[in-house]
Amino acid sequence: MQVGVLLAPTAAWLCWDLSRRGAVLRQLEAKYFATYALSLLESAVLWGTLLYSASRRRGTVRFVSAALFVLGLAFVGAAQARFHDRYNVYFNADLAVWFGRPGDLFGLSLRQEVTRQLWTMAPLLLLGLGWLCLARRTLRPTRRRARVAHALMPAVVVLSLFIPTQRFKYQASLPDTLLLHSGGGLIRARLGLTKKSKEVRSRRRTPSPLPRLTPKAPAPRNVLLVILESVRADVTCRDADPDCALTEATHRLLPRRHLLRQMRALASSTAVSHAVLWTGLGSAAPRDTLHDAPSLFDLAKVAGFHTALWSSQNEMFGNMWLWQADLELDRLVTGARLDPLADFYMGVPERTLLERVARDQQGFGEPFLAVVHMSNAHFEYYVDPAEPRPFQPEGLKDVPERPHLFNRYRNSVHQQDRLLARWLESFRRTEPGQRTVILYTSDHAEAFREHDQLGHGASLYTEEVHVPGFVDAPEGTLTRAEREALVSKREAFLTHVDFFPTILDLMGVLDEPRIAEHVARLPGRSLLRPPLAVEPLPMTNCSGVWSCAAESWGVIQGSRRLHARAGDPAFGCFDLAHDEAEKQPLPAEACSDLTAVALQRFGRLPIKRP
């Protein structure tokens, strides 16, 4: 009986966990069963020690143990329950390292769902008190045993904060041990004891309230922004060639799309590029500005648009879950919410995402602003054996056998395109689809040793930032002037900051006097209007939402680009109009004005290496 009372809290955690993710736990390999068993042992020692120490009938230490037991049980249970309900995974130490403000985890629930949070805690408090009363009636600790429990109690509590748990992918640990270990992670981060302590990740956004906006679009139209992951411009169809086999599915489906052949990202990192696309600000904007600025979704909501974000990415990556917590969204679907075992980098298969999009869009209100983010082309470049893989030989080998890796990458992009086209074809046949303008791009591109870099995030060379871009607008959704403006942008040198004002223009609020001050600060220009003067625009992988693994930054103005990566002795100057691959640097004096802008903004050459 006494052993059963002491083990009851851990048994309850186990039953609770099985009820929430039993299907996931059944997939564990032997090594993960071992880590799960160790977390059971850790949980039993912690809650058993606290309960045994609290069951003593005399002394003041018992009150400390009782408070830790009851309040700890309620806090840990409520926090993990609310987090799992929202994100389909548990909070863990990896998230705590970049958490920012400790109040965010509980503050999110208290601010947005106060009643539900309190109802979650209330039964746990009662349960804890019930266990405590039962323990004091059934357990009879002797003075010596009680003193041992009192002495062990502080050490057990402290150790529970720092004993490692299996927290990646399978999260093969009990939810209580995961959260307690995250507390230790938060402490280590605050004391600067981890390598990630000084790294920057996005925090919760704090935009100011917006006024109600009155759209004045020339025709009823919805907006769909498709954001790919790691897709470079030269692995997509960029001209009218009917035999293009790269992204042939969308190429054939959308023959009248308006190509934006010279679109550049302002960073080669997902988090940074998403911040640019969603706020319209440059990648070098200050951290507070990036988090305080209204997003596309915020502005769409006050303009009367329905909003949605469907992403295959695991939002636990890079603190995206915090960035997205306060977006004005009617529907938010991410990789982890679709599958708790979503790959940390590639997310869930695109087929899974688009099937969910197809279901969600049935009956979705109009007008709407929706974003579909597809992340499978991230390394290791997801490929489905059941889908065509035309580029061979394929594999995950690196140089000197570059074609193997590059072909796997191209096959991943090719399959992704086929799936996207299947969904778009069915969507275009619906009434809302016939009123929807599609904007298409990638967050950044991908290097394959063109300048001795592999992947993305380490430089700003063209292979990492030259991305595909197009706008596809059904007949009647654009005015003649808007179409002519788009046609004129086919070979214009553009950047991601131009998408934000374009989407505001499509929604009919770009000229709204109530946001005129904010619009005036935007560095981009609407693609639906005649071109205006282009100012030099800083670009960087080292942002207020993401610490770069290796420093890289520069400036872009039209076809001229100036940039450097960690270790470069000087900035490189390039003319993209004549040297798209950036193989022939221009003399330094050709970019002296851009060099001055770069040094004024960044102060020095990049020096930090991975």
N, C-alpha and C positions, 0 to 999 in steps of 0.2 A: 504493500500500500504506500509506504513512504517513498520508495523508489519511483513508483508510478506518479506520485504527486510532483516529484522533482523533475521528472522527464516530460510531464504533461505539456509545458510550454513549447518544447522542441517538437513534440508530436503534433501539436497544433500548427506550428509553422510548416511542418512537412505536409500535413493534410491540406492546408491552405494553398501551398505551392502546387501540389498535385492537382488540386481542383482548377487552378488557373492555367497551368502549362504542362499537364501530364503528357500530352502528345509529344512535346518537345523533349521532356526528360526521357521518354522511351527511346529516343534516338541517340542517347549518349553512348559513346564508346567506353571501353573498360576504364581507360585512364580518367575519364570524366566522372564515372561512377565513384572512383577513388576520391577525387576532390570533393564530390558531393558528400560522401561518407565522412570525410574530415570536417566538412562544415557542420554536419549533424553533431559530431563530437564537440566542436567548438561551441555551438549553440547550447548543447546540453550542459556543458561546464559553466557557461556564462549564466544562463537563467537559473540553473540548479543552484549555483553558489549564491546568487542574489537571493533566491527564495529561501534557501537554508539559513543564510545570515539574517534575513528579515523575520524568520519564524521564532527567533529567540524572544523570550518574554520579558527580558530585562535589558537595560543598557540603551545608550543613545545611538550606537552604530546601527541597530536594527531599523531605526527610522530612516537613516540614509539609504540602507539597502532596500527597504520597502519602497521609498520614493523612486529610486533608480529602477526597480523592477516594474512598478505600476506605470510610471510615466514613460519609461523607456519602451515598454511593450506597446503602449498606446501611440507614442510618437513614431516608432519604427514601423509599426503595422499600418498606421494611417498614411504615412508618407509613401511607403512602398505600394500600398493599395491604390492611392490616387495616381502615382506616377505610372504604375502598370496599366491602370484603366485608360490613361491618356496615350501612352506610348507603346504599350504591348511588351515592354521590357522593364527590368528593374533599374533603379538608380544604383550606380556603382562608383568605384574609386576613379575610373578613367574620366568620368564626367565631373567628378568633384574637383579634379586638379585645375580645370578651367572654369570652375563654376562662377567665379566673380563674386557675387554677393550671397552669403549663406542664406539670407532670407528668401531668396528666389524660389527655392524648392517648395517651402511651405507657403510662402507669400503668394505663389501662383494659385494655389488652391484657396487660400483664405480670401484673396481679393476677388477671384472669379466665381468661386463655388463655396461660399462660406457655410451655408447650411449643410451642404452635402459633406463637407470636410468635418464639421462638428459631429454629424451623425455617424461618420466613420470612426471618429475617436471615442465617442460615448460608449459603445458596447465594449471596446477594448479596455477602457478604463474600468468598467464594471467587471469585465472578465479578469483583469489583473487584481482587482480588489477581492474578487471571489477566490482566486487561487491563493492569495495571501491569507485570507481567513481560513481556508481549508488547510493550508500549510501549518498555521499556528495551532490548529486543532489536532492535526495528525502527527506532525513532526515533534519530536522531543529531544532537541539537541542538548547534549551535556555541556557543561561550562567549557570543558576543554575543546570539544568539537566546535562549539560556537565561536570560541576565540580563534581557532584555526580558520573558520569560514570568514570571520571578520577580517583577519589578517590577509587572506587570499583575495578578498573581494576587490580592493583597489587594483591589484595586479591583474586580475582576470578582466576587469573592465578596460583597463589601459591596453592590455594585450589584444583584446577583441578589436581594437581600432587599427591594429597594425599587422595582425596575422593575415597573410595573403589569401585571397579567395580566387577561384576561377571565374573571371568576370567577362571574358571575351566570348562573343558569339553565343555559346550554349549557356553562359552564366550558370555553370554547374556548381552552384552553392545555394544555400537557403537565402531567402530574401532578407532575413534579419542580419546575417553575417555580411551580406553584400553592402547593406546600408551602413553598418557599423564600420566596416573597412573604408567606406567612402569618407566617413568622418576623419579617419586617420589620414586619408589622402588629402583632405582639405587642410588639415593641420600641417602636413609636410609641405604643401604648396605655399601656405602662408609664411612658413618659416624659411622658405627658399631651399628646402632639402631635396627637391627633385629637379631633374634636368628640365622639366617643363614649367617650373615655377615662374620663369621670366617670359614665357611665351604668351603671346596675345591670342585670344580667341574671342569670338563675338559674345556679347552679353545680351541680356534682355533689352529690347528696344524701348525707348521712352518718348515717342512722338507726342507733340502737342495736339490738343483737340483741333479738328478741322471744321470750317463752316460748311453748311450745306451748299452743294454746287448744282447749277442748272445746266445740263448738257445742251449744246446747240450743234449737234452733228447734222450734216446735210442730208443724211439718210440713216434709217435704222441699221445699226451694225453692232455685232459682237466682236470681241477681240480674243484671239487665241495666240499665246506666245509659246512656241515650242523651243525648249532649250536642251540641246544635246550635251554630252560629256566627252571632252577630249577629242573632238572631231575636227580635223584640219581641213582647210578649204580644198586641198588638192586630192582628197579622197571622196569628194562629192562631185556631182555633175554641175559644172559651172558654165555651160554653154548650151547651144541648141542641138548638139550632136545626138541624133536619135539612137545611136548605137552605144551610148555611154552605159557602161556596166557597173559603175561604182555604186551610185545610189539610184539605180534605174527605176525603182518602184515609184518614188515620189517624182522623179524626172518625167515619167510617162503620165502619172496621175495629174500633175499640175503643170501642163505645158505652157501656160500663160503667166506663170509666176514672174515677178519682177526681181531679177537677180541683183544682188549687191556684191559684186565680185571682189571688192577691196575692203571688206569689213575686217576690222581688227578688234580683238579684246584688249583691254587695258591692263591685263594681268594674265599669268598662266596658272592661276590657282582658282579652284571652284568657289570658295567662300568669298574671295575678293571680287570675282566677276559677278557673282550673284548680287553682291551688295551694290555694284555699279548698275546692273540691270534693274534692280528693284527700287533704287533710290534716284537714279539718274545722275548721281554724283561721280566724280572721278575716283580712281582707285587710291589716289594720294590724299583724299579728303581726310580731315581730322577724325579721330575715333569718335568723339562725342557727336560730331556732326552726322556721321554715318548712322549712329544709333538714334539720333533725335529727329532725323528727317522723315517725312511721311513716305510711305511706300506706295507703289502702284496700287496695291490692294486697298490701302487706307483711302486714297483719293477716289478710287472706283466706288467704294462703299458710300461715301458722302455724295457721289454723283448719281446714286440710285442703281448701281450695277450689282448684280450677283457676282460673287467671287469664289474662285476655287483654285487650289494648288494640288496637282497630282504629281508625285515624284516617286521614282523607283529607288532613289537614294536612301540609305540608312541615315536618318536624321540625327543619330547619335554621333555621327562623324563631324568633327570640327565645331561642336556646340551649335549645330544648326537648329536643334530643338529649342534652344533658348531664343535664338534670333526669330524663330517662327511663332513663339508663344503668344505674341500680342498682335500678329497680323490680322487684319479685318477679313477673315475668311469664312464663307458659308460652309465650305468643304475643304478639309485638309486630309490628304491621304499620302503616306510616306512608306518607304520600304519596310521599316520595322513594324509599322501598323498592319501591313499586309502579311508579313511573315517575321516572327521574332528572330528567325535564323537568317535574316537578310545579310548578305555579305557586307562587311564593314565599308568596302570601297565600291563594289559594283552594284550593291543593292539587290533587289529582287529581279528576276527575269522580266524583261519588258513586256512579254506576253501577259504576265500576271497583272502588271500595271494597267495595260490598255484594256484588258477585260473589265477591270474595275472602273476605268474611265467611261467605257461604253455603258455600263450599268448606271453609273451616277448621272450621266448626262440625260438620261430619260426623264423628262419632266423638269429639268433644270431651268430655272427662270431666265427670262431675257429682260433687258440686255445683260450680257455677262462679260467679265474679264476672267479668263482662265489661263493658267500656266501648266503645261505638261513638261516635266523635267525627266529626261531619260539618261540613266547613268551607266548602262552596261558596257560602254566603250572605254571605261576606265580599266587600267591594268588590273587583272590579267586578261582583259578583253573577252568578255563572255561570248561563247559560241554555243549554239544549240545543235547537237548532232543530227537532229531531225530536219534542220533547215539547210538550204544550199550553202556551200562553202567554195565559191568559184576560184578563190585565189590560193594557189598551191605552189610550193610546199608550205605547210602551215605548222607552227609550233611556238613554244615559249622560249626558244633559244635566242640569245643575243648575238651580237657580232662575234666572229666574222660572217656568220650566217644570217645576215640581216633579213633576207626575204622571208625566213620562217616566222619571225616575230611580226614583221610588218604585214605579212599576209594574214596572220591571225587577227591582227588589228583591223585590217580591211574587211575581213569576213565578219567581224563583230559589227562594224559599221553597216555593212551590206545587209545583214540579218535585221538589225535594228530598223533600218530604212524600210524593209519589206513589211515589218509589223506595223510601223507607223502608217505606211500607205494603206494597209488593209483597213485600219481604223478610220483614217481620214476619208477613204472612199465611201464607207458606210455613213460617216458623219455628214459628208457633203450632200448626201441624198436626203437628209432631214431638212425641215423648214429652217430651224436655227442655223444649220450648216450653210445654207444658201445666203445667210446674212452675216457670216463670220469672216473677218479678215484674219489671215494667218501670218504671223511673223515667225521667222525660223532662224536660229543661229546655234552656236555652241558656246559653252562657257569659256573655253580656251582650246588650244590645239595640242599637238603631241609631237615630241622630238624623237627622231630615230638616228641619232649620231651625226646629223648634218653639221652641227658645230660642237661635236663631242659631248652632247647632252642626250640623255635618254629619258623619256617620260615628259613630265612638265613640272613647273614650279621653280626651276633653277635658273632660268634666263628669260629674256623677252625677245629672243630671235624669232623671225617670222614663222618658223615651223611650230612655235609654241603659242603664237597669238593670231596668226592669219586664219580666220574661221569662216565657215560658210554663212551666207545670209540671203534671205529672200523674203518678199512679201507677196502673198497670193490673195487677191481680192475678187470675189464673185462680181459679176456684172451688176451694176446699180449700187454698189456699196461705196464707191469712190466717185468724186466729181471728175470732170475732164481735166481740170487743173491739177488735181491731186495725182492722177495717173501720169500726167506729163512730168510732174515733179519726180515721181518715182522712176520713170524711164531715164531721166537725166542723172540719176544716182548710180546707174549700172556700173560705171567705171570710176565713180568718185571715191576718194579715200575717206572712209567713214570709221567710226568707232562705236562701241557699245553704248556710249552715252547718248547716241542719237535715237535709240529705241524708246527711251522713257518719254521724251516730248512727242514722239510719233504716236505712242499709245494714248497719251493725253489728247492729242489731236483727233485720233480715231474716236475717242469717247466724247469729243465735243467740248472739252473743258480747258483746252490749252490757253484760250483767251479769256477765261473767267477772271474778272477783276479781283475776286476774293483770294486768288492764289497767285496774283501777278508778281508779287514780291518773290515768292519761291521760284516761280518759273524763270524770272530774270536771273536767278543765281545758277540755273542749270547750264552746264558747259556744252550740252548737245543741242541739236536743232532738229526739228521735225522733218522727216523724209518726205512728207507730203507737201512741202513748201519749197519755194525757190531757195537755192543755197545762199548762205550768209557768210560773212567773214569768219574765218577759222582761226581761233586763238591757239597758241602752243598749249598742249595738254600733257601734264605729267602723268606717267604711268609707272606702276611699281607692283612687285609681288609682296612688299612689306607694308601691310595695311593695318588700319585700326581694327579690322575684324580677323586678322590672320597674321601670325608671325612667319616670315619666310624662312625656309630651311637654309637657303643661301640668298644673300642680298642681291637684288637686281632692280635697277630702275633706269628711267630715262624720260624723254619727251618726244611727242609726236605732233607734227603740224603738216597737214596735208600728206603729200607723198614723202616728206622728209622724216626720218626717224633717227633719234639719238638714244643710245642705251649702252649699259655696261652691266656685267655680272661680276660676282665676287672674284677678285684676283686680277681682273683686267687692268692693264696699266693706264688706260685712258678710255674715254667714251668713244664708241664707234658711231660714225655718221654714215647714213645710207639714204639713197634715193630709190624708193620702192617703185617708182614709175619705170625705171630703167634696170633695176636690180632687185627683182622681187624676192630672190632667194638670199639676199644680203651676203653676197660672196665678195663684193668689191667695195670696201670702205672708201668714202670720199675724204679728201683732205679735211683736217680739223676746222679750217676756216670756213668751210661750206656750212658748218652748223655752229658757228661761234655764238649766234644769238640763242640757239637752243641749249648750248652748254651753259650759258649764263642763267637761263631759266632753271636748268637742272641743279646747278650749284646753289642757286638761291633757295630752291625748295628742299634739297636733300643735304646740302652742305659739303658733300665729299663723294668720292667714288665708293662703290660697294666693296666691302672688305670681308664681311662675315661669310665663312664657308660652312658647308654642312657638318 
